[in-house]
Amino acid sequence: MLSLRSWRKEKICNICGARSITISEALGACGNCYKNNPHEALHLAIKSHFLSRARFGLPGEPPKDPKGVKCKICANECSIPNGDIGFCGLVKNVNGLLRYRIQIPKEGILEWYYEMHPTNCVAWWFCPGGTGRGYPKYAVKNDVERGYANLAIFYGACNLDCLFCQNWFYRENVQKLWPRVSVSELISKINSFVTCICFFGGDPSPQILHALEVCKAVKNRIVNGKYIIRICWETNGLMNLTFLDRVIRFSLESGGIIKFDLKAWNPVLYKGLCGVDGSIVYRNFMYASKFIKERSEVPLLTASTLLIPGYIDEEEIRNIARFIASIDPEIPYSLLAFYPNYMLTDLPPTSRSHANRCIKVAKEEGLRNVHLGNSWLLGDYY
């Protein structure tokens, strides 16, 4: 258990001098200063990102060498100098040619496991596995698929550097380039009780070529064996648009769901928390939304936001919710309670009053399907 002492102490904003338990030393400044003094605040956060990355031998920011070679696998589009690696740690410039450090798409750095339905997936409250929605086309039962499982595929690399990362250990995977799992090995794990697979991490984006090869093999099994195997994704959404299009198609046809992490609305706050420019995620979310009406039985698209004390407040949630509602007010939106982790262990878990206010503003903006996840973490902390 986390020691209460680690977050009960008041910290001081290095810009305005404010004191609060909802200020993180890793971010260096309070949430208000990220909005009102963005350049100063971001300068403080970037130091923490370089420290975070250096521990694992990764670049502190996406390289942008004018003489480098541009990688177009994800939205960061690193321009990698000769002999160096990209932000994800998997792509290297070898004498002017970009090479993966492992044999992608044949293999990926990942871990896998079975998770019985109902799972702790963000979309469980409306997905076929958790509700029977879409039966009989997309679910094996007209109820919770008890006795069946999700094949969870955790990719050990990411194209963000979230200082609050709940799965921060993916950095150890990419540092060691291990464990390596082939496409054929993963496919062999799909037994008769597997009704969906979910790609997450880290993030699927840096290893999207491997994930898409898995999808192709799964699609063949669905067609030839008439199985129900939904293909789902939990992603930060910073994919190359060409790959995102293929991701959408595999999920759309199989009954799967794509979950975007919309981590912040304010671009400075997004970069301060996550280390990179996240503006493209909203463009990609809007692009994915164009396919919603192609499948009415099961929602194709959903979004989630982590309620980080002191930083992701009602204003952030209101703006994100307004954006989603402007596309389609039926899109499911999950607000997730925060637990101190990685470099933000000096913040408290989300308070119940904070979560309730955010639910209220999301609904005020017109969203009709708002859900609170990780509610057992809530308390009266601030």
C-alpha positions in Angstrom: 0.0 0.0 0.0 1.1 3.6 -0.7 2.2 5.5 2.4 -0.2 8.3 3.2 2.9 10.5 4.0 3.9 10.5 0.4 1.0 12.7 -0.7 -0.3 14.4 2.5 2.6 16.9 2.5 1.9 20.3 0.9 4.1 21.1 -2.1 5.0 24.6 -3.4 4.4 25.8 -6.9 7.7 27.1 -8.2 6.0 29.8 -10.2 3.2 31.4 -8.1 4.2 30.0 -4.7 0.8 28.3 -4.0 0.8 25.5 -1.5 -1.3 22.4 -1.8 -1.3 18.6 -1.6 -2.5 18.6 -5.2 0.7 20.1 -6.6 3.3 17.6 -7.8 7.0 18.2 -7.5 7.6 16.3 -10.7 5.4 18.8 -12.6 7.0 21.7 -10.7 3.9 24.0 -10.9 0.3 24.0 -10.0 -2.5 23.4 -12.4 -3.4 27.1 -12.6 0.2 28.0 -13.7 0.1 25.4 -16.5 -2.8 27.5 -17.9 -1.7 31.0 -16.9 2.1 30.7 -17.1 2.5 27.9 -19.7 6.1 28.5 -20.9 7.5 28.5 -17.4 5.5 25.6 -16.3 6.3 23.4 -19.3 10.0 24.1 -18.8 9.8 22.6 -15.3 7.9 19.5 -16.5 10.4 18.8 -19.4 13.2 18.4 -16.8 11.2 15.5 -15.2 10.5 13.9 -18.6 14.3 13.9 -19.4 14.9 12.3 -16.0 12.1 9.8 -16.5 13.5 8.7 -19.9 17.2 8.7 -19.0 16.6 6.0 -16.4 15.7 3.6 -19.2 18.1 4.8 -21.9 15.4 6.6 -23.9 15.5 10.0 -25.6 14.0 12.8 -23.4 11.9 14.1 -26.3 11.0 13.0 -29.8 14.2 13.7 -31.9 13.8 16.3 -34.6 17.2 16.4 -36.2 16.9 18.3 -39.6 19.5 15.9 -41.0 17.9 12.8 -39.5 15.5 10.2 -41.1 11.8 10.7 -40.4 9.9 7.8 -38.9 6.2 7.8 -39.8 5.0 4.9 -37.7 3.3 7.2 -35.2 2.2 10.8 -34.9 5.5 11.8 -33.2 7.2 11.5 -36.6 10.7 11.4 -35.0 13.5 12.6 -37.2 16.3 10.3 -36.0 20.0 11.1 -36.2 22.4 8.5 -37.5 23.1 5.9 -34.8 20.3 7.1 -32.5 16.9 5.7 -31.6 13.4 7.2 -31.8 11.3 8.2 -28.8 9.7 4.8 -28.6 13.1 3.1 -28.3 12.4 0.6 -31.0 13.4 2.3 -34.2 17.1 3.1 -34.9 18.8 5.0 -37.7 21.5 2.7 -39.1 23.6 4.5 -41.7 20.6 6.5 -43.0 18.1 3.7 -42.9 15.5 3.1 -40.2 15.5 -0.3 -38.7 13.5 -1.9 -35.9 15.6 -3.2 -33.1 13.5 -6.4 -33.1 11.9 -8.4 -36.0 8.7 -6.5 -36.4 6.2 -7.4 -37.8 7.1 -11.1 -37.1 7.6 -10.5 -33.4 6.7 -7.9 -30.8 7.9 -6.9 -27.3 4.9 -7.8 -25.2 3.3 -9.7 -22.5 -0.1 -11.5 -22.7 -2.6 -13.1 -20.3 -6.2 -14.2 -20.2 -8.8 -12.1 -18.4 -12.1 -13.7 -17.7 -15.3 -11.8 -18.5 -16.5 -9.4 -17.1 -13.0 -7.8 -17.4 -11.7 -4.6 -15.9 -11.6 -3.1 -19.4 -12.6 0.6 -19.6 -15.5 -0.4 -21.9 -16.8 -3.4 -19.9 -20.0 -1.5 -19.0 -21.3 -1.5 -22.5 -19.2 -4.0 -24.5 -20.5 -7.4 -25.7 -18.3 -9.3 -23.2 -19.6 -7.5 -20.2 -23.2 -7.1 -21.3 -24.1 -9.4 -24.2 -24.7 -6.4 -26.4 -24.7 -7.3 -30.1 -25.8 -10.9 -29.4 -25.7 -13.2 -31.4 -23.6 -11.5 -34.0 -20.9 -10.1 -31.7 -21.5 -11.9 -28.4 -21.8 -15.6 -27.5 -24.3 -14.9 -24.7 -27.2 -12.5 -24.3 -25.6 -11.5 -21.0 -22.1 -11.4 -19.4 -19.9 -13.8 -21.2 -19.1 -15.8 -18.0 -16.8 -18.7 -18.7 -15.2 -16.8 -21.7 -12.1 -14.7 -21.7 -10.3 -11.8 -23.3 -6.7 -12.3 -24.6 -5.0 -9.2 -23.2 -1.9 -8.1 -25.2 0.3 -5.6 -23.3 2.8 -4.0 -25.6 6.1 -3.0 -24.0 6.7 0.3 -25.7 5.0 3.7 -25.9 5.1 7.0 -27.8 4.2 9.0 -24.7 6.0 9.5 -21.4 3.1 10.0 -18.9 4.5 11.0 -15.6 1.4 9.4 -13.9 1.7 6.1 -15.9 -0.1 3.2 -14.2 1.8 0.7 -16.4 5.2 2.4 -16.2 7.1 -0.9 -16.2 6.7 -1.1 -20.0 9.9 1.0 -20.1 11.7 -2.0 -18.7 10.4 -4.1 -21.5 11.7 -1.7 -24.2 15.0 -1.3 -22.3 15.6 -5.0 -22.4 13.9 -5.6 -25.7 12.1 -8.5 -24.0 9.9 -10.6 -23.9 9.6 -11.1 -27.6 6.5 -12.9 -28.8 5.8 -13.9 -32.4 2.5 -13.6 -34.2 2.1 -17.3 -34.5 2.7 -17.8 -30.7 0.0 -15.2 -29.9 -2.5 -16.8 -32.3 -1.9 -20.2 -30.7 -3.2 -18.7 -27.4 -6.7 -18.1 -28.9 -8.7 -21.0 -27.6 -12.4 -21.8 -27.8 -13.1 -19.7 -24.7 -11.5 -16.5 -26.1 -14.1 -14.1 -27.5 -12.0 -10.9 -27.8 -8.5 -9.7 -27.9 -7.4 -6.3 -26.6 -4.2 -4.4 -27.6 -2.9 -2.0 -25.0 0.3 -1.2 -23.1 2.4 1.1 -23.2 0.6 1.6 -26.4 0.1 -0.4 -29.6 1.2 2.5 -31.8 5.0 1.9 -31.9 4.4 -1.8 -32.7 1.3 -1.4 -34.8 2.8 -3.4 -37.7 3.0 -6.5 -35.4 -0.6 -5.8 -34.1 -2.0 -5.6 -37.6 -0.4 -8.9 -38.5 -2.1 -10.5 -35.5 -5.4 -8.9 -36.6 -5.0 -10.4 -40.1 -4.5 -13.9 -38.6 -7.4 -13.4 -36.3 -9.6 -12.3 -39.1 -8.8 -15.5 -41.0 -9.8 -17.6 -38.0 -13.1 -15.6 -37.6 -14.0 -16.1 -41.3 -12.9 -19.7 -41.6 -14.1 -21.0 -38.2 -17.1 -18.7 -37.8 -15.8 -17.7 -34.3 -16.7 -14.6 -32.4 -13.4 -12.8 -31.7 -13.7 -9.1 -31.2 -10.6 -7.0 -31.8 -10.3 -4.1 -29.3 -7.8 -1.4 -28.7 -6.9 0.9 -25.8 -4.6 3.6 -27.2 -3.5 7.2 -26.7 -4.6 7.7 -30.3 -1.3 9.1 -31.6 -1.2 6.8 -34.6 -0.4 7.4 -38.2 -3.7 8.0 -39.9 -3.0 5.2 -42.5 -2.6 2.6 -39.7 -5.6 4.0 -37.7 -7.8 3.4 -40.7 -6.8 -0.3 -40.6 -7.3 -0.5 -36.9 -10.8 0.9 -37.3 -11.7 -1.6 -40.0 -10.6 -4.6 -37.9 -12.6 -3.5 -34.9 -15.6 -2.5 -36.9 -15.9 -5.8 -38.7 -15.3 -8.0 -35.6 -17.6 -6.1 -33.1 -14.6 -4.7 -31.2 -14.2 -1.3 -29.6 -11.5 1.4 -29.8 -10.8 3.4 -26.6 -9.0 6.7 -26.9 -7.2 8.2 -23.9 -8.1 11.8 -24.0 -5.6 12.8 -21.3 -6.0 16.6 -21.3 -7.5 19.4 -23.4 -5.0 22.2 -22.7 -2.1 21.5 -25.0 0.5 22.7 -22.5 -0.9 20.6 -19.7 -1.0 17.6 -22.1 2.6 18.0 -22.9 3.6 18.6 -19.3 1.9 15.4 -18.2 2.8 13.2 -21.2 6.0 14.7 -22.7 4.8 15.2 -26.3 2.4 17.2 -28.4 -1.0 15.5 -28.2 -3.0 17.6 -30.6 -3.2 14.9 -33.2 -5.2 12.6 -30.9 -8.3 14.9 -31.3 -7.9 14.8 -35.1 -7.7 11.0 -35.0 -10.6 10.7 -32.7 -12.7 12.8 -35.0 -11.6 10.7 -38.0 -12.6 7.4 -36.1 -16.0 8.9 -35.3 -16.9 9.0 -39.0 -17.3 5.2 -38.9 -19.7 5.1 -35.9 -22.8 4.8 -37.9 -21.5 1.8 -39.8 -22.3 -0.4 -36.8 -25.3 0.3 -34.5 -25.3 -2.8 -32.4 -22.1 -2.1 -30.4 -20.4 1.4 -30.0 -17.2 1.5 -32.1 -15.6 4.4 -30.2 -15.2 5.4 -26.6 -13.0 7.8 -24.6 -11.6 8.0 -21.1 -9.8 10.6 -19.0 -7.9 10.1 -15.8 -8.9 12.6 -13.1 -5.5 13.8 -11.9 -5.9 15.9 -8.7 -4.9 19.5 -9.2 -4.5 19.2 -13.0 -7.4 17.5 -14.7 -10.2 19.5 -13.3 -13.8 20.4 -14.3 -12.6 22.9 -16.9 -10.5 20.2 -18.7 -13.4 17.7 -18.5 -15.9 20.3 -19.7 -13.8 21.0 -22.8 -13.2 17.3 -23.6 -16.9 16.5 -23.1 -18.0 19.4 -25.3 -15.7 18.1 -28.0 -17.0 14.6 -27.8 -20.7 15.7 -27.6 -20.2 17.9 -30.7 -19.4 14.7 -32.6 -22.0 12.5 -31.1 -23.5 12.8 -27.6 -24.0 9.0 -27.5 -20.3 8.2 -27.5 -19.5 6.5 -24.1 -17.1 8.5 -21.9 -15.4 7.1 -18.8 -13.9 9.2 -16.1 -11.2 7.3 -14.2 -10.1 7.7 -10.6 -6.4 8.4 -10.2 -4.0 6.4 -8.0 -0.5 7.8 -7.3 2.1 6.1 -9.4 5.4 6.4 -11.2 6.6 10.0 -10.8 3.3 11.4 -9.5 3.3 9.5 -6.2 3.1 12.8 -4.3 -0.5 13.4 -5.4 -3.5 12.0 -3.6 -6.0 9.6 -5.2 -9.0 11.4 -6.7 -11.5 12.8 -4.2 -15.2 11.8 -4.5 -16.3 15.4 -4.8 -13.8 16.0 -7.6 -15.2 13.0 -9.5 -18.8 14.0 -8.9 -18.2 17.5 -10.2 -16.6 16.2 -13.4 -19.4 13.8 -14.0 -21.8 16.7 -13.6 -20.0 18.9 -16.2 -19.6 16.1 -18.7 -23.4 15.5 -18.6 -24.0 19.3 -18.8 -22.2 19.3 -22.1 -24.7 16.9 -23.5 -23.0 13.5 -23.1 -25.6 10.8 -22.4 -23.3 7.9 -21.5 -20.9 9.0 -18.8 -19.3 6.4 -16.5 -17.0 6.5 -13.5 -14.3 3.9 -13.3 -12.1 2.8 -10.4 -14.7 4.2 -8.0 -13.2 2.2 -5.1 -10.2 4.5 -5.1 -12.3 7.6 -4.3 -12.2 9.2 -0.9 -12.3 12.5 0.9 -8.6 13.4 0.3 -8.8 17.1 -0.6 
